[in-house]
């Protein structure tokens, strides 16, 4: 097949318009077009008065060579990429050794799935609970203010991505099309087939729950073994620093010389254990800030104008960046993070006495508010003190938010108008908070470093020049957003093994090699392939 890109059609085009556009673009006789399928559909809203759909299509014609020759030099026509996934190895019958995967977030899930599909019968460990029980515990915090430190937004089957907007797009380099494998497996697990073609696919929390369960059943059907509420507390490393197994809470030693460590960005006790055991770790940059909420209708109008509400477009999103000028925040970058159209701000802490925010949407994206993190980039120079100093830095501001919220897991909040003016908020405005178990109106400047506060104060009016109303007085800020990415990187070599502990395969967000569901899944595939090669010596 051949791929034709950049076909532009009106939002309200009829059923035959795409076929006619293909014929016109290529100068084809109708009989010469044997078939076509949509490979990708996106919308272009750069002109709000004339929003267009853009298509990439895979076409079948009688004579591909002649068509390519006739359109030589056309960068929008070429062979359809081969995105079929091919396993790098197959486990031989009777292979006694079994790899271990620690963590069942998107990275661990796909590492386990690929290993199972190759016949390696992985053992998969998670400190939290199965996804249905974990969901009940998570709602316990949201509805009653009761935190289970081992079963929450961060820990348990599905990982932090389960309670998110479910975005399935990324800007990572993916020359082997592993992202296509991720999306294909999600469709097999119950995701809508549209995620294979739309430019910005998403799923939402409720669908993710059932999909995670389906994929667990697939892995178990292939010989994989799950152990929930099973926490890894130590590593068994021999005198040559070769990994020989993991030690579980309670003292059990599980022998393994190939362990995928996909623990997520909030496994702070695990990071401390790795540091104590001498595993090579580096401090890395991350970002902190606040969640902002607006009426979704405002964002829809700003982005889509008179097309707001069109079902093809859905709820509008945004992506904003501001680079601060001279002053207290000079050189800092402020950007929107994990934007959730028609979603809610959620309590995402995993430790007692701390408040952490994140965003979540359902597939419908039908809630009243839009929300996003407005975060500021920081570097290890901002938190000196060793490779784990970033964790202490995060905890400091999460504890400050807990205190400012009233020490009940309510979150501190402030109106944008008051935040910009430097005065404490005492009452809500027109934007009602979606955060549960509730908010306490206060002054958020006590919950973040001064340079972060200054950077966000500079950025909000700048963002309003792109999206009018973004800095509206009644927009609501809720704090704090600290878990944007891992504060450490568990360094690995080209074979995906720890630099100084062979047999340990750091992977995903917690190890500093992914950011989001899709990239974490892709990294899980990459690491599973590395494990297979290592186990078979190929």
N, C-alpha and C positions, 0 to 999 in steps of 0.2 A: 504494500500500500504506500501511498504518498501522503505527506502531511502538508496541508495548505493553511497558512496562518494569516491573521489580521484581516479577517472578513468582518466588516462592520455593518450592523443592521439596527433598525429602530427597535425600541423596547416593545412596541406593539406589532411586530412583524407577524405575518401569517405563516401557516405551516409550510408552505412551499417556498418561502422567501430564501431560505438558506440554500436549497438546491439551485434556485435560479441565480443566486449570487455566485455559487461555484461555477456554474456554466458560463456566466458573463465574465468572471475574473479570468478564466482559463481559455475562453473562446472555444468551448467544447460544443459539439453537437449533442443533444440530449441522449442519443443512443450510445454515445461513447462513455457516459458516466454510468458505470455498472452498479455503484453503490457508494455510500458514505456514512460515517458515524462521527459524532461530536467528540473531540478529544479534550477540549477545554472551552469553557464559557466564562467570560468576565464582563464587567460593565465599566465604562469609562465615563466618569462624572466630572471631568475637568471643566466641561461647559454645562452648568446646571440647567440651562435652557434647552440643551440638546443632548441628553444622556443617551449613549449608544451601547449596544451589546457588541462584544468582540468575540469571534469564534476562531478556534483552530479545529480543523476537520481532517480526518483520515479518509482518503478517497480511493476507490478502485476504478481503474480505467483499463481499456483493452490493451493499450500499448504505452507502458510507463516510460520506456526509453525515448519514444518519439515525443511525448509530452515534455519530459525534462529537457530534451534538446531544443524544443521550440521555446522554452522559457529559461534558457540558460542565463545565469546571472541573477535570476529572481530569488532573493534571499528568503522569500516567504513560501517557497515550494521546494520540497526535498523528500528523501525517503523517510518513512515513519520510523521513529526510534524503536529499537527492540527493548521493551521494558519487561520482558518475561524474566522472572526470578529463577536462577539456577543454583542449586546447592553446590557448595565447594567440595563436599565430601559426604560419605555415608559411613556410618559406624559398622564395622564388621560384626557378624553374628558372634555372640558370646563375649563381647567386650565387658570385662569385669569392672573397670573403673567407671565411675559416674561423675560428671561435673556437678558442681553446686552453684546455684544462683541465689544470691542474697538480695531480696527486695522484689516486690511484685508490682512496681509502677510500670509505666510504659516501656522503659528500658529493660527491666528484668523480665517483663511479660514477653517481649519479643526475643530476648536472649533465650528464655526457656522454650518458647514455641519453636524457634529455628533449630535448637539443639534436639528437641523432641522429634521434629520432622526429619532430621538427619539420622535418628535412631539412637541417640546418646542417652536417653532416659534420665534427664536431669532431675536432681533433687532441688526443690525451690523452697526457700525459707523466707518467712516474713514475721517480723515482731508483732504485727497487728493481727486483726481478725479478717475473716471472709467479708466480702464487700457489703452484704446485707446487714450483718451485725455491726460492722464499722459504721454504716450509715446511721443506724440507731444511736450509736455513741456520739456521732457528730451532731445529730439533732439534739442530743442531750445538752451539749454546750450551747447550741443556738437558742434552744427554747427554755432551758432551766439554769444555764450558767454552770453546768457540771462538766468538768474536763476529765477525760480519760487520757493520761499521757501516752498510752500505747495504742490508742485507737481514736483517731481524729482526722482532721483534714489532711495531715501530713503522713500519718502512719496507717497502714492497712492495705488490703488488696486493692489494686488499681492506682495506688500512689496519689500524690497531690493533684494530678491531672484529672482524677475522677470528679473532684469538686471544683470545676473551672468552667470556662466557656466551651471547652472541648474543641479549640482551634486545631485544625489539621493542616496547617500550612507553615512553611519555614523558608528562610533565605539561605539555608546551608547548601554547600556544593554537594551534589549527589550524582556523580557520573555513572554509578552503577544502577541507578533508579531503585534504590532500596526503599525510598519513600512510596513508590508504587506498590511494593510488596506490603508495606504497612497498611495502606488504604485498602488493598485487596483483601487482606485478612480481616480488617474491620467490617467490610461489606459481608464477608462470609459469616461474621459473628452477629450480624443484624443491623449494621449501619445502612442508611439509605444509599442506593447506588449513585446518587448525584455527587457524592464526595469524590468520585473518580473523575468528574468533569468540571465542576465549578471551581473557579479560581481561588476562592477562600472558603473551603469546606469547614464545617463545624458540626458537632454532634450534640453537645449538652449533657448534663450530669445524668438525667434519668436513663437515657439510652446507653451511656457508658457503663452503667451498673450491670445491665443485662449482657452487654457485650463482653465485659470482663469475665462474667460467669461462664459464658459460652466458650471463651478461649481457654479458660481453666479446664473445662471438660474435654476440650480437644487435646490439650497437653497430657492430661491424665489418660485419655484413650490411647495415646501413643507411648505410654509407659513412664511418663513423668510422674513425679511424686511431690505433692505440696505438704508443707508443714507450717501451719499458722501458729501465732502466739509462740514463736520460736525465735528468740533473740540471740544473735551472735555477740559474745562479749569478749572474745579473744581469738588470736590466731595461733596455730601451732606451726612454728617456723624452726627449721633445723639449723645446725651450726653453719651451714653454707648459705643460709637465708632462703632456702627453698621452702615454699609453703607445703605443709603436709596435712593440713586440716583446719577446721574451725572448732572453737569451744563454745558451747551453748550455755545459756543461763541455766543454772542447775548443775553444771559440771560435765555434761555429756560432751565427749569429743567425737566429732564427725570427720572421719578420714577423707581427705580429698586433696589432690595436687593440682586441680584446676577449679578456681573459685571466681565467679563473676560477682564483683561487688557493685551492686546497683541500688544503693541505699537511699538516694534522694538527698536534697540539699539541706534537710533539717535533722539529719542523723548526727547530732553534735556529740553525743557520747561515743558513737562509733569513731568519729574523727579523732577524738581524744585518745581512744584506745590505739588507733593506728599510729598516732604520733608517739605514744609510749613504746610501741613495739618497733619503732624505728623505720616504719614505712615512709618512703620519700613523699613529702607533701610540700606544696607551695601555697603561700597566701596569694589571693587573686582579687582583682577589682570586682565590685558588685554595686548595687544601687539601693538607696533608701528614699522614702518620701511618704506620701499620703495618698489616699483614695479620694477621687472627686466624683460627685454625682450631679447630673443635670437631668431635666426632663428629656426623655428620648425624643419627644416631638421637636425639641429645639435642635438637636443634632441632626435629625432627619431633614428639617428645613434648611439648615446650614449646608448640608452636603448635597441634597437632592432638589432643593427649590420646589417648584410646582409638582415634581414627580414624587415627593414624599408620600409614603404610604403605598407605593406601587408594590404588589406582592412579589414581583421578580427581584426587586432591589432589597426588600426586607428592611430590617432595622439598620440604620446607618452606623458605620464605625468611623474611627479616625486614627491617625498616626501623626503625632506632633513632636517636634524637636526644637529646642532653643539653646543657643550657645551664649553664655553670659558674658557681658562686657566688663569693663573695669569696675572694681569694687570688691566687696567682701567675698563675692562668689565668682570672681574673675576666672575665666577659663573653664568653669564648670559646664557640663551639659545637663540639660533637663529634658526629659522625654516622657511621652505617655507609654504606659506599660500594661500589657494584658487587658486591653480595652474590651469591655463586655457590653455589647448592645442589649438593651432590654433585659438587664440582669440585676443582680443584687451584690452588695458588699457582704462578705462573709467573715466570720471569726475563724482564723486559721492558725491559732497558736497550738503548740505541742508541749508547752511547758507551763506548770503552774505559776501564777503571779505575773503573767506577761500577756500583752495584747498584741496581736498581729492581724492585719487585714489582708484580704485577697478578693478577687472578683469571681463571680460564677454566673452562668446563664443556662437556661434550658434550650432545647433545640428550637422552640418557637421564638425565643428572644422577645417575649411579649410583656415583660414587666414594665412598669411606668418609667423607671429611671435608666439612663445610661451611666456606666461608671468605668473608671480607668485609674490605674496608678499614675501619679505624677511624681516621678522619681529623679534623683540626682545621682550622677555617677561619682563614686569615691574610689580611692586606690589604697593599697597597703600603707602608703605614706600618711594617710589619715588615721590609721589605727596601728601605730607601731607597737611591738611587743612580742613578736614571734608569729609562727604560722597559724596559730589558733586565735590570734588577737581579734580577727574579724568577728568571731563568734561572741567574744566578750563585748565588742562594740554593738552588735545587734541586740544582745541581751540588755545592755544598758538602756537603750531607747524603748525596747519592748516593755521593760519594767516601768519606765517613766510613763508610758502610755497607760499601763495598768493602774498606776496611782492616779493619774489625771482623770481616768474614767470612773474612779470611785472604788477601785479594788474589788469589782464584782464581775469582771470580764465585759462590762459595758465599755464601749470605745469612746475616747475623747473626740469631740467634733467641734467644728467652727464654721461659720458662714464665710464664704470667700470675701465678701465685703469687709468683714471684721478682720480677717486674716491679713488682708492687704493694708488695712489701716492700723494694724498693730494693737487692736483692742479685743478684749475677751468677749465671746458670744454668750448671751444669756437665754436666748430663745431661738427656736427654729424659724425659718422663713417659709417660702413657698415650696421648697424641695424637701420632701419627707424622707428620712433616712430608711434605707432598706436593711441596715446592719442589725442583726440580732446576736446577743440578747439586749440590745438597746444602746443608746449613745448618751453621753454627758456633755453638755455644751460648756466649752472652756476656751483656753488660749493654747493652741497647739504649738506655739513657739517653745514651750517647755519640754516638748516631746521629741525634738530633733536638734542636731547641731545648728549653731547660728548660721553657718555658711549654707546649709541645706535650706533653712527657712528663707534666707536672703535670695537664694537661687530660684526658689519656687515663686516668691513674690515678684521677681523680675520676669519670670516666664509666663505667668498667667495672663497679664495684659498683652504680651506678645502673641500668645496663642489666640487671644480674642481677635486679633487682626486677621487671622485665618478663619476662625469660626466665631462670628459675631455672637456675643452673649456668653462666651465661655467664661469670662470673668464676672458674670452677673453676681450681684450682691447676695442673692439667695441660694446660689449653688453651694453645695455642702462638701466640706473636707472632713475626712475621718482618718484617724491615725492608729497605728503607723504601719507602713508597708516596708518590711525589712527582708522578706524572703524572696527577692527577685531572682537570685541565683546563688549558687554555693559560694561561700567566702573562701573556699580552698580549692586547690586542684591536686588530685592524687595522681602524680605524674606517671605516664606510661610511655613505653617505647613504640616503635613502628609495628611490633607484633601485639600491641595492646596489653602488654604485661607491665606490672609495676617496674619502675626503673631499678629497684634494688631488692625486690621480693618476687622472684619468678614463681609463676603459678597463680599469682593474684592478678586479676583482670579488672582494673577500675573502669567503671562505665557510667554513662548517663549524666544527669544533672548534678548529682551529689559529688561525682568525681571531677566535675568541671568541664565535661565534654558535650553537653547538650543544653538546650533551653526550650522547653515546650514538648508537647506530646509527640509530634512527628519527628523532631530531631532526636529525641530520646529513644523512640522506637528504632530509628535508623541506626543509632549507635549500638543498640542492643543486637541488631542483626550483624553489624560489623564485628562486634566482640564475640558473638557466638561463632562466627566463621573463624576467627582467630583461635578460639578454644578448640574447635574441631581440627584445625591444621596442627596445632600443638599436640593434641592427644594422639593423632595419627602419624606425626612426624613428617608432614608434607608441607 
